[in-house]
């Protein structure tokens, strides 16, 4: 197993991590492992919205979409 050292961690962040670990009944080290595992597994299996839309419509080119003719604009009304 690999090990990782994190330097210059903000004291407030460390305190919040300690509290969260205690709430979950884990050591800080186990809590960090869990956070990393959840974060990395979820980010690898989900695609962001923009990438999903791009994938869905990548075969449609702007040139292939018909552009409807413009219609005359409506006259503006004068409001009291």
Buried (B, 14 or more C-beta within 10 A) or exposed (E): EEEEEEEEEEEEEEEEBEEBBEEEEBEBEEBBEBEEEEEEEEEEEEEEEEEEEEEEEEEEEEEEEEEEEEEEEEEEEEEE
